[in-house]
Amino acid sequence: ALLGSTVALRGCWVRRTEARYATLPFELRTTARRCDFVGFESATIAGAARFRCATFRGIARFESASIKGDALFQSASFGRDASFDSASFEGGASFHSASFGDVASFRAATFGRRASFECASIAGVARFHHANFRGVARFESASVGGDAWFYAASFGHDASFESAYFRRFAKRRGSTSSPSVPRRIARP
């Protein structure tokens, strides 16, 4: 349904959604109960992207996407791979209480403002290498069942990992340290 400058998909089943290389000059809002495949590679979303409580049963691809407003994925469920590689989040990005299946990949993603992964659960691997966190990054009480890769990630403000659990935490290429996660990474 098109509502002014907002596209809203509520409580529906979306088998396949693709908007590769598209420019969406509106806010995108969904609480779809089931999305089998989502492809927003290289898309530009001019407003906010609201995927609060959405269920992505298949692959979710947001590689090189540019989200100009806030990206809200609170309590979203990603059943398989979720890829946000090289994505640009110009507003705040919230994955608070989101759950990820196999892989949550944010390689070379740019977070312009606050990035929240508080209470997020990743069953498999978390990839944040070369990610750029320009605002505050919050990973409190997040859990990663596999490796959590942060090598070459940059933090412009404090990053908090209090009460987070990662099976293995790696800050450098080739390193897979123990589950000991730093409580804080202070701003340089």
DAVEN-V565323 format. One record per residue. N is the residue number from 1. RES is the residue in three letters. BURIAL is b if it has 16 or more other C-alpha atoms within 10 Angstrom, else e. Layout:
BEGIN
n=[N:N]
res=[RES:RES]
burial=[BURIAL:BURIAL]
END
This chain:
BEGIN
n=[1:2:3:4:5:6:7:8:9:10:11:12:13:14:15:16:17:18:19:20:21:22:23:24:25:26:27:28:29:30:31:32:33:34:35:36:37:38:39:40:41:42:43:44:45:46:47:48:49:50:51:52:53:54:55:56:57:58:59:60:61:62:63:64:65:66:67:68:69:70:71:72:73:74:75:76:77:78:79:80:81:82:83:84:85:86:87:88:89:90:91:92:93:94:95:96:97:98:99:100:101:102:103:104:105:106:107:108:109:110:111:112:113:114:115:116:117:118:119:120:121:122:123:124:125:126:127:128:129:130:131:132:133:134:135:136:137:138:139:140:141:142:143:144:145:146:147:148:149:150:151:152:153:154:155:156:157:158:159:160:161:162:163:164:165:166:167:168:169:170:171:172:173:174:175:176:177:178:179:180:181:182:183:184:185:186:187:188]
res=[ALA:LEU:LEU:GLY:SER:THR:VAL:ALA:LEU:ARG:GLY:CYS:TRP:VAL:ARG:ARG:THR:GLU:ALA:ARG:TYR:ALA:THR:LEU:PRO:PHE:GLU:LEU:ARG:THR:THR:ALA:ARG:ARG:CYS:ASP:PHE:VAL:GLY:PHE:GLU:SER:ALA:THR:ILE:ALA:GLY:ALA:ALA:ARG:PHE:ARG:CYS:ALA:THR:PHE:ARG:GLY:ILE:ALA:ARG:PHE:GLU:SER:ALA:SER:ILE:LYS:GLY:ASP:ALA:LEU:PHE:GLN:SER:ALA:SER:PHE:GLY:ARG:ASP:ALA:SER:PHE:ASP:SER:ALA:SER:PHE:GLU:GLY:GLY:ALA:SER:PHE:HIS:SER:ALA:SER:PHE:GLY:ASP:VAL:ALA:SER:PHE:ARG:ALA:ALA:THR:PHE:GLY:ARG:ARG:ALA:SER:PHE:GLU:CYS:ALA:SER:ILE:ALA:GLY:VAL:ALA:ARG:PHE:HIS:HIS:ALA:ASN:PHE:ARG:GLY:VAL:ALA:ARG:PHE:GLU:SER:ALA:SER:VAL:GLY:GLY:ASP:ALA:TRP:PHE:TYR:ALA:ALA:SER:PHE:GLY:HIS:ASP:ALA:SER:PHE:GLU:SER:ALA:TYR:PHE:ARG:ARG:PHE:ALA:LYS:ARG:ARG:GLY:SER:THR:SER:SER:PRO:SER:VAL:PRO:ARG:ARG:ILE:ALA:ARG:PRO]
burial=[e:e:e:e:e:b:b:b:b:e:e:e:e:b:e:e:e:e:e:b:e:e:e:b:e:b:b:b:b:b:b:b:b:b:b:b:b:b:b:b:b:b:b:b:b:b:b:b:b:b:b:b:b:b:b:b:b:b:b:b:b:b:b:b:b:b:b:b:b:b:b:b:b:b:b:b:b:b:b:b:b:b:b:b:b:b:b:b:b:b:b:b:b:b:b:b:b:b:b:b:b:b:b:b:b:b:b:b:b:b:b:b:b:b:b:b:b:b:b:b:b:b:b:b:b:b:b:b:b:b:b:b:b:b:b:b:b:b:b:b:b:b:b:b:b:b:b:b:b:b:b:b:b:b:b:b:b:b:b:b:b:b:b:b:b:b:b:b:b:b:b:e:e:e:e:e:e:e:b:e:b:e:e:e:e:e:e:e]
END
